[in-house]
Amino acid sequence: MSSNDKENVKNQTDTESATSSSGTGSDSPNRVPAETSSGLNLAALQEYLTEKLGFLGLGDEEEAVSSGIKALEETTLDGIVDYIDKKKCKNIITMAGAGISTSAGIPDFRSVGTGLYHNLAKYNLPHPQAIFELNFFQENPKPFFVLAKELYPGSFKPTLCHYFIRLLNDKGMLLRHYTQNIDTLERVAEVPEQKLVEAHGTFYTGHCLSCRKQYELEWMKERIFKDEIPICETCPGVVKPDIVFFGENLPDKFHDSVEDDFAKCDLLIILGSSLVVNPFAGLIDLPSSMTPRLLINNEKVGRASGLKSMMGLSGGLEYDKKGNTRDVAWIGDCDDGCQLLADKLGWGDELKALVKAEHEKIDRINKKEAAPQKKKAQKS
Ligand SMILES: [Zn+2]
């Protein structure tokens, strides 16, 4: 357990919520006049926003472009591989979303209409998202646990993409892995806990909502699979898995790690995220303006929002911007993209062997776990 895993009573007044944005907010055309009549000029406004919001100003990039400094020789996967080789990257940050887990069979539970919500019809949710709202949960935790049972980690195997992240770590190149996923597959893939920031929390642990006593995955799972609501052993409180609900803070580890990590970052790899949920999506703007960013995703996402680009501020990924030498988009399946990148780095076979060995190990463990139950059944 990391030092950040301390018991903490969440400050309910923090308005940052992992699940609060559907992506439309950042693109809303907030009209900010380019030349205001109130005496505020654009440069001053830019400076103000840069300072207030931590946006990178135009300066860095214009300087880089005019001085001919390139982040990458070419903005392709080969360019990234060349950069990794030359730079000897050891502070790579990976950021991941649901796209890295879909090939494991985990449904994207946040999208309505995936079928997961059908089972919940009888619970008369005021709206589908209510299931992840703390207020609703406190009144009626049942629908959440019905959904949790379907989503529960343990029956899924990490994907090739998860093992690519593990391989980056095994090679001493991974600084940190930030994930939006709550499926714990990074842990199953044995990415060390200190390298993980589970930005939207995890099913791995849970806490009593009343006394904050901590419970482990197995304890909660046992009860949830018996269709019980997990109740604290020392008080009448409900035990809620530590996934971040609407109206809850992101974990302390997120806030504690971000600044130092992104200052050190020598390559950012974004995997399977649509980059619409804040504050997670905003992480892409934090590395220095000369740090390359690679997106592996089934669509080109993360470009500057309307407001920022209108302000002439950098922000977002800039694959299509003139003079871009840092951002690369590889469009397709995350596993395919990671395998291709591994191939180009000369680790292709190693990655395949790792996936095979680890999946076999998981199968053996599952068999072992099933075996004593069978024996017990035969004896009785
Ligand atoms: Zn309790």
Residues whose N, C-alpha, C, O or C-beta is under 5 A from the ligand:
A	BS01	ZN	C208 S210 C211 R212 K213 C232 T234 C235 G237
